[in-house]
Amino acid sequence: MELTFKTKQLRDIVESAARNRAAFGASRSKRFLARIAQLEAAETLNDLPPPPPELQEDELIISAAQGIWMHAISGHSNELNPPRLAEWQTMQRLHITKIRRGEDE
């Protein structure tokens, strides 16, 4: 899958191991980066290993590591309406809008 990011800060957390470790700690960082690798290797969400993402309203919530979730919307820029659940399963591009930790709630 192709991943894009709402902000440079989000992209930096995902693409920089040092920033990722600083944000999440060494143990969570390894699991987070492994999940990112799974997302990038998957052609669609159907190819993603468990746990499956959850659909909440018009965005996906993806468990990235214990206590860390990524929020994503469709990365297909020509969409006028949010995708239906079946369309999410064949989506090939995700736009990451937020990364949150459980303690942020």
N, C-alpha and C positions, 0 to 999 in steps of 0.2 A: 504494500500500500504506500501511497505517497502521503507524507505528512507535511502540513503547512502550519504556521503558527500566527496567532493574533498579534503577538508582540515579539520583539527581539529578545526580551528577557526570557520568555517561555522557550524560544528556540535555543538560547544559550544554556538553559538548564538541561535541556534534552541532549544537546550536541556536545557539551563540555563535561567530561568526566569530573574535572576538578570542581566546577560549579555545582554539579549534581551531588557530589559528596558533601560539599559545604551546605547544601540545602537540606539533604536528607540523611546524612551519616553514611558511613562505609557500607554497612550491611544492607540498608534499604536501597542505597544507590546501585548496588550490584543487581538486586531484583528488579529495580526500576529499569535499568539499562537493558536487562534481559527481556523485559516486556516490550520495550521500544523495538528491540531487534525482532521480536516475534511479529509486531505490527508491521514493520518494514518488510519482513519476509513474506507475510501473508498477501495473497493477491486480493482477497476480499475478506470481510469479517467472518464469512463461513469457514475460512482457512485458519482462523485464529484459535489457538489452544485455550482451554478453560482458564479462568472463569470467563464466561461470555459477557460482553458489555450489556448494560441496561439502558433501555430507552426511556427517557423522562422528558415528556413534552416533545420538543423538537431537537433535543440533543442526546448524545450518547454519553454515558458515564462508564469509563473504562478503569477497572482496577489495575493499577500499575505496579503496586507493591503493597505490602501490608500497611494499611493506613494512608495510602496515597492514591488518589483518583485523578484521572484526566477527564476533562469535559471536552467534547468535540461536536462540531456540526459538520454538515456536508462540505466537502472540499470542492464540489463541482459548482463553479461560479455562475453557471447559467440557470440554476434552479430558482424558480420564483416562489415555490411552496416548499415547506419542510418535507423531507422524504417520509413515506410510510414505512412501517417496520420491514416489509418485504424488500423495499428498495435499499434499506440500510445493509441488508445481507449481501448485496452485490456491489456496494459502493467500493470504489478503489482509491478514493482520496478523502482524507479527513483533515479538518482544520481545527487544531487544538486551541481552545479558547481560555482554558483555565487548568491549573494543576493545584489540587488542594490536599491538605493533610487532614486526617480525622480529627485531630485536636483543634482544627480551625472551625469546627461546627459548634 
